[in-house]
Amino acid sequence: MSENTTTAVYLGVAGINLLIGIAKGAALLRERTATLALITGSFAVSVLVYVAASPAGYRGLGALTGRPSAATLPIYAGIIFCYATTHVLTMLWTVTTTPLERARVNQRARAWAGIYGGVLVAMAAAFWSADLDGRPADPMHFNTDFADQTAVLLFLGLFLGALSCATLSTARRARRTTPEDPALQHAVRYFSVAMVICFGYVLCNAPAVLLASLGSRALEDLGAVGSLFGTLAAVLTGYGMTGAAVSAWLRERRDIKALQPLRQLAVLDVDDRLALDRSSPGLRLVNVRFTLHRWVVEILDGMRVLRAWSSADAVETIRRHVEADASVRSPATWQAIVTAAVLRDAVQRLHAARYDAACSQLDRPVPSGTPVPALPGEDTAASDERARLLLVAAHLDHALVASALCALRARHTDAQQMPGGAR
């Protein structure tokens, strides 16, 4: 792979990590947790690592400092920091059953963090004691170009040893850890695969460095190939840290779109003052979760208002009509169809009352009859409301809803035509 291609790939990965880091940083501002702080810090460091590791960035930093290979230290230190963070995160996500177990896990995590910190200090001391002047900088072959120096060999040994420890330990622990949170399960699953792939970097570079220290450059191209394993592992690790969050964001965007018809019916068509934001939903790239939760609350408020415009008789008629259809087998679907029909009927009644009030020059429409004590599904647990409302929204235009409303209108017409009816 040419240096221009390598630069493009590395800068592309850096750009992706920058976007993810910004998103994680925004989440950290909303929810200050150790996990989010570590993930945000890891992505911030990875951006610097990939910019500096690109051939253009490597040579630029060398020219800036006056030492052609100076970028190697921050790159390798940053790599250790990122994979050490992954190792510590996997430990922190270990499922524990007692406070004593949790304290032991936290203690081990702090101990490993201290070990990695010590390795970084030793790497810096070895690197700055080496004589790296007078040789051209080749970012893809630094490991074999300078392996004949004892200080550089010590530096590389510390680096490859710490990287091996971080990757293999994380892979082993990730295979044994099953967090309760689905997002964390997603993370550790990809951590396990990414760490094994990253260890391929060590397998490529360790023999190349060893031979180079003995005076042979036979495997220097194999060492350069190892960077491909590192890049692929970094991408998988990043996806492990963000994939579940991205999936949740996409689901929330999808749910907002799915709830639009129900919000229009139960909120905007009832009283737009119930809506905190009366504007159109737009693209909703930010605050998606907040918007979704707010919409659920608004819809529930609108449904409570519509209770006054329905009646127990209408609800019972709709229930009987839906029960008579044998195609509806799921209780949740049955309830969603009944709720959708009741809401649509209540909105029609409200609009008719508004028209009559306008014709009579009344200030506001007045409900007729006794309102129902509760609409179908109002006893749903708060944690299940989102799923219930999505099901209701999906059945607003169901054929059974339309036929139930027709049956209700026909019954109302028959009642009016009977002696003693409304007209």
Disulfide bonds with the S-S distance in Angstrom:
none
